[in-house]
Amino acid sequence: MRWSELAEKELIDLVNGERLGLMGEADLVVDPGSGRVKSLVLSGGGSLFRKKREEITIDWGMIRKIGPEMVIVALGKTGVSKG
């Protein structure tokens, strides 16, 4: 799958059904030695109608399913850090 296809998909939390944002809004953290993606970082930006949230880091291993329109992630204590 190309990044251009992945970037348009919504990130959805499996635990509470919350929409986290688009893949294209996230920064990728890549291991320089292996070239593998380690995690996604969603910025804490807000907008006119949305309250600013904390930065969320999602370990790549927390991705459960990549579907045609969305990416399902299981946020948990081991896979997410805020702040």
NORBEL-V944904 format. One record per pair of residues at least 12 apart in sequence whose ideal C-beta (glycine too) atoms are under 8 Angstrom apart, sorted by the first residue. I is the first residue (numbers start at 1). J is the second residue. If there is no record, write none. Layout:
i=I j=J
i=I j=J
This chain:
i=1 j=66
i=6 j=23
i=6 j=24
i=6 j=66
i=6 j=71
i=7 j=22
i=7 j=23
i=7 j=24
i=8 j=22
i=8 j=23
i=8 j=24
i=9 j=22
i=9 j=23
i=9 j=66
i=9 j=67
i=9 j=69
i=9 j=70
i=9 j=71
i=10 j=22
i=10 j=23
i=10 j=69
i=10 j=70
i=10 j=71
i=11 j=23
i=11 j=26
i=11 j=40
i=11 j=42
i=11 j=58
i=11 j=70
i=11 j=71
i=11 j=73
i=12 j=70
i=12 j=71
i=12 j=72
i=12 j=73
i=13 j=73
i=13 j=74
i=13 j=75
i=14 j=64
i=14 j=72
i=14 j=73
i=14 j=74
i=14 j=75
i=15 j=74
i=15 j=75
i=15 j=76
i=20 j=42
i=20 j=56
i=20 j=58
i=20 j=73
i=21 j=42
i=23 j=40
i=23 j=71
i=25 j=42
i=25 j=43
i=26 j=40
i=26 j=41
i=26 j=42
i=26 j=58
i=27 j=40
i=27 j=41
i=27 j=43
i=28 j=40
i=28 j=41
i=29 j=41
i=29 j=57
i=36 j=60
i=37 j=60
i=38 j=59
i=38 j=60
i=39 j=57
i=39 j=58
i=39 j=59
i=39 j=60
i=40 j=57
i=40 j=58
i=40 j=60
i=41 j=55
i=41 j=56
i=41 j=57
i=41 j=58
i=42 j=55
i=42 j=56
i=42 j=57
i=42 j=58
i=43 j=55
i=44 j=56
i=54 j=82
i=54 j=83
i=55 j=82
i=55 j=83
i=56 j=75
i=56 j=80
i=56 j=81
i=56 j=82
i=57 j=80
i=57 j=81
i=57 j=82
i=58 j=73
i=58 j=75
i=58 j=79
i=58 j=80
i=59 j=78
i=59 j=79
i=59 j=80
i=61 j=79
i=62 j=74
i=62 j=75
i=62 j=76
i=62 j=79
i=62 j=80
